Amino acid sequence: MGEIEDDNLGCGGEGETKVQISIKTIGPFPPSLLNVPSRIQVQELRKLIGGNAHLPTEQLSIILRGNVLHDNKNGKEEFVQLKNGDSLIVAVKPKPPVKHIGDGLDEDDDEEDLKFQLPQLTSGWKRMLFSFLRDKLRLPDMLLMAIFSVSLKGWAIIVMWFILAPVAHRWDLGPLYILATGFAIIFLNLGKRQQGDMSAYSIFNEDFRELPGTLNADRLDRDIRAGQF
């Protein structure tokens, strides 16, 4: 078993505690010892192992205590806390087969595209909440999409609605509360027309002008008189 010493780790500051770990690579590779800082970035650890064993860094899969280590999670770089005597299992993932030009879309790519992902500029607390809901509670992607599509203002309104609903029920105003909610949703989603835009309803337009191609009684009468029916 060979021992590898590394004193130039970018993530290990001066005076940081170092530990000795054993590296066991699957395949015809001898086990080795490696001295690294106790807290190290997964990406740096991957580069160190790949560089010393002359293995392709991007194809390495590192396993510690039964868990696969990832370089980042939800856009944040991952660190790992190592103990003296820890054993890492390293495997080299085989290269994927070459795709044929006429194969069309790959099924794995389609499944990846269908998964809900947060935008790159999402705040940290949203990423933590997303990670908790997806990894711990294992909520489906459709539900995650619905949750994160609503703004904070929208969630505040929803919470207030549920708080006020029992009050309306206590005062026997439940039906009026539901009707008022429906009208509020309609009016809040009407939108605003730009200057010069015409409404689909002629009553809202100047001189009751209709949109081109509108089908009404006058249009039917003209078509009948013109012999188009």
SETI-300485 format. One record per residue (C-alpha): residue in one letter; residue number from 1; x, y, z; chain. Coordinates in Angstrom, 3 decimals. Example, Ala and Ser with C-alpha at 12.3 -4.5 7.8 and 13.67 -1.06 7.14 Angstrom:
REM SETI-300485
+--------+-----+----------+----------+----------+--------+
! residu ! num !       px !       py !       pz ! chaine !
+--------+-----+----------+----------+----------+--------+
!      A !   1 !   12.300 !   -4.500 !    7.800 !      A !
!      S !   2 !   13.670 !   -1.060 !    7.140 !      A !
+--------+-----+----------+----------+----------+--------+
//
This chain:
REM SETI-300485
+--------+-----+----------+----------+----------+--------+
! residu ! num !       px !       py !       pz ! chaine !
+--------+-----+----------+----------+----------+--------+
!      M !   1 !    0.000 !    0.000 !    0.000 !      A !
!      G !   2 !    1.533 !    3.277 !   -1.070 !      A !
!      E !   3 !    1.301 !    6.527 !    0.897 !      A !
!      I !   4 !    0.620 !    9.790 !   -0.893 !      A !
!      E !   5 !    1.407 !   13.135 !    0.730 !      A !
!      D !   6 !   -0.171 !   16.333 !   -0.568 !      A !
!      D !   7 !    0.778 !   19.744 !    0.867 !      A !
!      N !   8 !   -0.724 !   22.033 !   -1.785 !      A !
!      L !   9 !   -4.470 !   21.670 !   -1.348 !      A !
!      G !  10 !   -6.355 !   24.830 !   -2.242 !      A !
!      C !  11 !   -9.047 !   24.187 !    0.351 !      A !
!      G !  12 !   -6.750 !   23.358 !    3.262 !      A !
!      G !  13 !   -5.568 !   26.441 !    5.072 !      A !
!      E !  14 !   -2.470 !   26.786 !    7.238 !      A !
!      G !  15 !   -2.702 !   24.855 !   10.495 !      A !
!      E !  16 !   -5.765 !   22.885 !    9.412 !      A !
!      T !  17 !   -5.984 !   19.380 !   10.852 !      A !
!      K !  18 !   -5.031 !   16.673 !    8.410 !      A !
!      V !  19 !   -6.222 !   13.102 !    8.460 !      A !
!      Q !  20 !   -5.030 !    9.951 !    6.735 !      A !
!      I !  21 !   -7.584 !    8.097 !    4.641 !      A !
!      S !  22 !   -7.338 !    4.932 !    2.583 !      A !
!      I !  23 !   -8.311 !    4.830 !   -1.073 !      A !
!      K !  24 !   -9.639 !    1.560 !   -2.494 !      A !
!      T !  25 !  -10.185 !    1.732 !   -6.228 !      A !
!      I !  26 !  -12.335 !   -0.923 !   -7.881 !      A !
!      G !  27 !  -10.304 !   -2.760 !  -10.493 !      A !
!      P !  28 !   -6.629 !   -3.662 !  -10.898 !      A !
!      F !  29 !   -5.415 !   -0.790 !   -8.709 !      A !
!      P !  30 !   -3.501 !   -1.189 !   -5.433 !      A !
!      P !  31 !   -4.943 !    0.509 !   -2.333 !      A !
!      S !  32 !   -3.212 !    3.670 !   -1.172 !      A !
!      L !  33 !   -3.099 !    6.122 !    1.728 !      A !
!      L !  34 !   -3.770 !    9.819 !    1.339 !      A !
!      N !  35 !   -3.215 !   12.726 !    3.733 !      A !
!      V !  36 !   -5.858 !   15.425 !    3.306 !      A !
!      P !  37 !   -7.481 !   18.157 !    5.431 !      A !
!      S !  38 !  -10.283 !   16.905 !    7.663 !      A !
!      R !  39 !  -12.741 !   19.205 !    5.858 !      A !
!      I !  40 !  -12.280 !   19.274 !    2.113 !      A !
!      Q !  41 !  -14.292 !   20.239 !   -0.937 !      A !
!      V !  42 !  -15.595 !   17.175 !   -2.775 !      A !
!      Q !  43 !  -14.433 !   18.552 !   -6.118 !      A !
!      E !  44 !  -10.884 !   19.064 !   -4.789 !      A !
!      L !  45 !  -10.873 !   15.574 !   -3.290 !      A !
!      R !  46 !  -11.970 !   14.129 !   -6.621 !      A !
!      K !  47 !   -9.198 !   15.988 !   -8.468 !      A !
!      L !  48 !   -6.602 !   14.849 !   -5.943 !      A !
!      I !  49 !   -7.589 !   11.181 !   -6.199 !      A !
!      G !  50 !   -7.795 !   11.276 !   -9.989 !      A !
!      G !  51 !   -4.487 !   13.101 !  -10.367 !      A !
!      N !  52 !   -2.498 !   10.745 !   -8.147 !      A !
!      A !  53 !   -4.007 !    7.569 !   -9.594 !      A !
!      H !  54 !   -3.987 !    8.892 !  -13.187 !      A !
!      L !  55 !   -7.729 !    8.361 !  -13.503 !      A !
!      P !  56 !  -10.261 !   10.516 !  -15.419 !      A !
!      T !  57 !  -11.568 !   12.923 !  -12.785 !      A !
!      E !  58 !  -14.963 !   13.493 !  -14.429 !      A !
!      Q !  59 !  -15.697 !    9.751 !  -14.451 !      A !
!      L !  60 !  -14.843 !    9.032 !  -10.808 !      A !
!      S !  61 !  -17.541 !    7.950 !   -8.387 !      A !
!      I !  62 !  -16.486 !    8.333 !   -4.732 !      A !
!      I !  63 !  -18.292 !    6.486 !   -1.945 !      A !
!      L !  64 !  -17.873 !    7.339 !    1.751 !      A !
!      R !  65 !  -19.731 !    5.450 !    4.475 !      A !
!      G !  66 !  -22.207 !    4.103 !    1.928 !      A !
!      N !  67 !  -23.024 !    7.511 !    0.396 !      A !
!      V !  68 !  -21.983 !    8.766 !   -3.033 !      A !
!      L !  69 !  -20.225 !   12.142 !   -2.848 !      A !
!      H !  70 !  -21.367 !   14.868 !   -5.246 !      A !
!      D !  71 !  -19.436 !   17.987 !   -6.253 !      A !
!      N !  72 !  -22.417 !   20.290 !   -5.748 !      A !
!      K !  73 !  -26.016 !   20.159 !   -4.681 !      A !
!      N !  74 !  -28.654 !   22.649 !   -5.826 !      A !
!      G !  75 !  -25.929 !   24.918 !   -7.148 !      A !
!      K !  76 !  -23.898 !   24.958 !   -3.891 !      A !
!      E !  77 !  -20.443 !   23.368 !   -3.617 !      A !
!      E !  78 !  -20.381 !   20.355 !   -1.318 !      A !
!      F !  79 !  -17.815 !   19.741 !    1.447 !      A !
!      V !  80 !  -17.097 !   16.504 !    3.268 !      A !
!      Q !  81 !  -15.877 !   16.005 !    6.849 !      A !
!      L !  82 !  -13.298 !   13.231 !    6.966 !      A !
!      K !  83 !  -12.015 !   11.300 !    9.975 !      A !
!      N !  84 !   -8.653 !    9.665 !   10.470 !      A !
!      G !  85 !   -8.775 !    6.137 !    9.071 !      A !
!      D !  86 !  -11.776 !    6.710 !    6.815 !      A !
!      S !  87 !  -11.932 !    4.422 !    3.791 !      A !
!      L !  88 !  -13.072 !    5.715 !    0.400 !      A !
!      I !  89 !  -14.231 !    3.430 !   -2.370 !      A !
!      V !  90 !  -13.501 !    4.826 !   -5.825 !      A !
!      A !  91 !  -15.018 !    3.503 !   -9.043 !      A !
!      V !  92 !  -14.446 !    4.628 !  -12.607 !      A !
!      K !  93 !  -17.750 !    5.015 !  -14.400 !      A !
!      P !  94 !  -17.685 !    3.656 !  -17.959 !      A !
!      K !  95 !  -18.130 !    6.079 !  -20.801 !      A !
!      P !  96 !  -21.677 !    6.184 !  -22.231 !      A !
!      P !  97 !  -22.119 !    4.551 !  -25.638 !      A !
!      V !  98 !  -21.878 !    6.759 !  -28.686 !      A !
!      K !  99 !  -25.307 !    7.971 !  -29.779 !      A !
!      H ! 100 !  -26.350 !    7.285 !  -33.330 !      A !
!      I ! 101 !  -27.356 !   10.297 !  -35.370 !      A !
!      G ! 102 !  -30.698 !    8.789 !  -36.386 !      A !
!      D ! 103 !  -31.724 !    7.689 !  -32.891 !      A !
!      G ! 104 !  -33.666 !   10.873 !  -32.200 !      A !
!      L ! 105 !  -34.188 !   12.118 !  -28.664 !      A !
!      D ! 106 !  -32.708 !   10.092 !  -25.840 !      A !
!      E ! 107 !  -35.161 !    8.855 !  -23.190 !      A !
!      D ! 108 !  -32.887 !    9.837 !  -20.299 !      A !
!      D ! 109 !  -32.576 !   13.354 !  -21.681 !      A !
!      D ! 110 !  -36.358 !   13.566 !  -21.981 !      A !
!      E ! 111 !  -36.806 !   12.499 !  -18.356 !      A !
!      E ! 112 !  -34.205 !   15.034 !  -17.223 !      A !
!      D ! 113 !  -35.966 !   17.813 !  -19.119 !      A !
!      L ! 114 !  -39.269 !   16.950 !  -17.445 !      A !
!      K ! 115 !  -37.801 !   17.323 !  -13.946 !      A !
!      F ! 116 !  -38.458 !   20.621 !  -12.203 !      A !
!      Q ! 117 !  -35.303 !   22.643 !  -11.566 !      A !
!      L ! 118 !  -34.831 !   25.973 !   -9.827 !      A !
!      P ! 119 !  -33.380 !   28.891 !  -11.797 !      A !
!      Q ! 120 !  -29.693 !   29.649 !  -11.310 !      A !
!      L ! 121 !  -30.361 !   32.988 !   -9.558 !      A !
!      T ! 122 !  -32.660 !   31.507 !   -6.902 !      A !
!      S ! 123 !  -31.885 !   32.596 !   -3.334 !      A !
!      G ! 124 !  -30.193 !   30.252 !   -0.875 !      A !
!      W ! 125 !  -33.178 !   29.696 !    1.428 !      A !
!      K ! 126 !  -35.320 !   28.670 !   -1.538 !      A !
!      R ! 127 !  -32.675 !   26.146 !   -2.575 !      A !
!      M ! 128 !  -32.604 !   24.714 !    0.956 !      A !
!      L ! 129 !  -36.399 !   24.463 !    1.023 !      A !
!      F ! 130 !  -36.421 !   22.856 !   -2.434 !      A !
!      S ! 131 !  -33.795 !   20.324 !   -1.338 !      A !
!      F ! 132 !  -35.790 !   19.464 !    1.804 !      A !
!      L ! 133 !  -39.071 !   19.012 !   -0.064 !      A !
!      R ! 134 !  -37.539 !   16.975 !   -2.878 !      A !
!      D ! 135 !  -34.957 !   14.853 !   -1.040 !      A !
!      K ! 136 !  -36.505 !   14.454 !    2.420 !      A !
!      L ! 137 !  -40.257 !   14.578 !    1.747 !      A !
!      R ! 138 !  -39.873 !   13.286 !   -1.847 !      A !
!      L ! 139 !  -42.622 !   15.474 !   -3.269 !      A !
!      P ! 140 !  -43.399 !   14.943 !   -6.980 !      A !
!      D ! 141 !  -42.066 !   17.419 !   -9.534 !      A !
!      M ! 142 !  -45.554 !   18.658 !  -10.462 !      A !
!      L ! 143 !  -46.247 !   19.636 !   -6.845 !      A !
!      L ! 144 !  -42.835 !   21.310 !   -6.524 !      A !
!      M ! 145 !  -43.533 !   23.270 !   -9.687 !      A !
!      A ! 146 !  -46.857 !   24.463 !   -8.271 !      A !
!      I ! 147 !  -45.280 !   25.448 !   -4.933 !      A !
!      F ! 148 !  -42.377 !   27.441 !   -6.371 !      A !
!      S ! 149 !  -44.432 !   29.051 !   -9.131 !      A !
!      V ! 150 !  -46.337 !   31.094 !   -6.542 !      A !
!      S ! 151 !  -44.643 !   34.267 !   -5.292 !      A !
!      L ! 152 !  -44.242 !   35.182 !   -1.622 !      A !
!      K ! 153 !  -47.061 !   37.715 !   -2.007 !      A !
!      G ! 154 !  -49.289 !   34.994 !   -3.410 !      A !
!      W ! 155 !  -48.508 !   32.634 !   -0.509 !      A !
!      A ! 156 !  -49.220 !   35.457 !    1.973 !      A !
!      I ! 157 !  -52.650 !   35.979 !    0.372 !      A !
!      I ! 158 !  -53.381 !   32.229 !    0.481 !      A !
!      V ! 159 !  -52.431 !   32.011 !    4.173 !      A !
!      M ! 160 !  -54.581 !   35.054 !    4.988 !      A !
!      W ! 161 !  -57.514 !   33.516 !    3.095 !      A !
!      F ! 162 !  -57.363 !   30.346 !    5.209 !      A !
!      I ! 163 !  -57.036 !   32.405 !    8.387 !      A !
!      L ! 164 !  -60.106 !   34.527 !    7.556 !      A !
!      A ! 165 !  -62.218 !   31.593 !    6.298 !      A !
!      P ! 166 !  -63.146 !   30.314 !    9.819 !      A !
!      V ! 167 !  -64.030 !   33.884 !   10.845 !      A !
!      A ! 168 !  -66.407 !   34.210 !    7.882 !      A !
!      H ! 169 !  -67.951 !   30.825 !    8.722 !      A !
!      R ! 170 !  -68.471 !   31.860 !   12.349 !      A !
!      W ! 171 !  -70.378 !   34.964 !   11.235 !      A !
!      D ! 172 !  -72.448 !   32.958 !    8.698 !      A !
!      L ! 173 !  -70.729 !   34.734 !    5.807 !      A !
!      G ! 174 !  -69.249 !   31.624 !    4.200 !      A !
!      P ! 175 !  -71.145 !   31.836 !    0.863 !      A !
!      L ! 176 !  -70.430 !   35.565 !    0.539 !      A !
!      Y ! 177 !  -66.776 !   34.919 !    1.355 !      A !
!      I ! 178 !  -66.537 !   32.316 !   -1.426 !      A !
!      L ! 179 !  -68.320 !   34.596 !   -3.927 !      A !
!      A ! 180 !  -66.109 !   37.543 !   -3.041 !      A !
!      T ! 181 !  -63.045 !   35.324 !   -3.503 !      A !
!      G ! 182 !  -64.239 !   34.249 !   -6.952 !      A !
!      F ! 183 !  -64.890 !   37.831 !   -8.085 !      A !
!      A ! 184 !  -61.528 !   38.948 !   -6.689 !      A !
!      I ! 185 !  -59.726 !   36.214 !   -8.658 !      A !
!      I ! 186 !  -61.551 !   37.240 !  -11.847 !      A !
!      F ! 187 !  -60.821 !   40.962 !  -11.501 !      A !
!      L ! 188 !  -57.188 !   40.440 !  -10.454 !      A !
!      N ! 189 !  -56.570 !   38.324 !  -13.564 !      A !
!      L ! 190 !  -58.221 !   40.619 !  -16.106 !      A !
!      G ! 191 !  -54.912 !   42.255 !  -16.999 !      A !
!      K ! 192 !  -54.410 !   45.683 !  -18.567 !      A !
!      R ! 193 !  -54.729 !   46.649 !  -22.225 !      A !
!      Q ! 194 !  -52.046 !   48.715 !  -23.866 !      A !
!      Q ! 195 !  -52.904 !   51.982 !  -25.600 !      A !
!      G ! 196 !  -54.601 !   51.171 !  -28.909 !      A !
!      D ! 197 !  -55.398 !   47.531 !  -28.092 !      A !
!      M ! 198 !  -58.950 !   46.385 !  -28.747 !      A !
!      S ! 199 !  -61.022 !   44.178 !  -26.495 !      A !
!      A ! 200 !  -62.590 !   40.962 !  -27.748 !      A !
!      Y ! 201 !  -65.909 !   42.384 !  -26.531 !      A !
!      S ! 202 !  -67.072 !   45.249 !  -28.747 !      A !
!      I ! 203 !  -68.984 !   46.922 !  -25.903 !      A !
!      F ! 204 !  -65.670 !   47.907 !  -24.324 !      A !
!      N ! 205 !  -64.279 !   49.399 !  -27.560 !      A !
!      E ! 206 !  -64.705 !   52.929 !  -28.870 !      A !
!      D ! 207 !  -67.751 !   53.222 !  -31.185 !      A !
!      F ! 208 !  -68.439 !   49.532 !  -30.369 !      A !
!      R ! 209 !  -65.853 !   48.445 !  -32.941 !      A !
!      E ! 210 !  -65.494 !   44.706 !  -33.437 !      A !
!      L ! 211 !  -62.387 !   42.679 !  -34.032 !      A !
!      P ! 212 !  -61.848 !   41.536 !  -37.642 !      A !
!      G ! 213 !  -63.411 !   38.129 !  -38.273 !      A !
!      T ! 214 !  -65.941 !   38.360 !  -35.430 !      A !
!      L ! 215 !  -68.910 !   36.059 !  -36.089 !      A !
!      N ! 216 !  -72.252 !   37.654 !  -35.201 !      A !
!      A ! 217 !  -75.791 !   38.039 !  -36.608 !      A !
!      D ! 218 !  -74.794 !   40.846 !  -38.978 !      A !
!      R ! 219 !  -71.935 !   38.780 !  -40.369 !      A !
!      L ! 220 !  -74.215 !   35.789 !  -40.909 !      A !
!      D ! 221 !  -76.826 !   38.007 !  -42.625 !      A !
!      R ! 222 !  -74.210 !   39.445 !  -44.999 !      A !
!      D ! 223 !  -72.860 !   35.984 !  -45.844 !      A !
!      I ! 224 !  -76.379 !   34.680 !  -46.584 !      A !
!      R ! 225 !  -77.211 !   37.657 !  -48.828 !      A !
!      A ! 226 !  -73.890 !   37.206 !  -50.629 !      A !
!      G ! 227 !  -74.723 !   33.570 !  -51.306 !      A !
!      Q ! 228 !  -71.833 !   32.169 !  -49.311 !      A !
!      F ! 229 !  -74.096 !   29.645 !  -47.548 !      A !
+--------+-----+----------+----------+----------+--------+
//
